Amino acid sequence: MSVNTTSPNGGPNNGNTRNGFGSGATFAPGISINVSKNTTAGGAGAPKPGAAANPGTGVDRTSALALPEPAFYSAADVRSYCEALRAFASYSAIEVQVAAEILKAALEQAPSIPGDHAFQKKMRARAVAKKLAKAADALTDAAKDAAATWAAFQREYADVMTPRPAPQQRPFQF
């Protein structure tokens, strides 16, 4: 820590200010922080195998909507992929549903065909927007199926993930 106590005219401060701080005084603490992390293979900070555990590897997976690579080397990889797919599909379903509503509203406001009634114009707009709404429903189903995949994996492979201890055999006795 260094304190420079000089008066405004460049000379030493004769105690004109309280505690030496005042006009022209500076306070510059010398603080430095160094952080280093050493990891060993298989240690606590070591990278985990599998692309699902390391999103951003391989293809450009930096977008918030990008899915991790489908590499399944552990139960954690299966879980993270299913969770990423569910989040992706849920978010996309909402976006597509909103787009369907916007499209329907825009088509309802479009100029009508000569001899067309207002009801017919709305029906045509609904028919077109219905296709996007159907896509949103498919994305919702994909999100449900991703969650169901993880549940089925847990149910079918529970013994592999956490094997049960083998029953101890008692010695034969007469």
Buried (B, 14 or more C-beta within 10 A) or exposed (E): EEEEBBBEEEEEBEEEBEEEBBEBBEEEEEEEEEEEEEEEEEEEEEEEEBBBBBBEBEEEBEEEEBBBBEBBEBBBBBBBBBBBBBBBBBBBBEEBBEBBBEBBEEBBEEEEEEEEEEEEBEEBBBEEBEEBBEBBBEBBEBBEBBBEBBEEBEEEEEEEEEEEEEEEEEEEEE
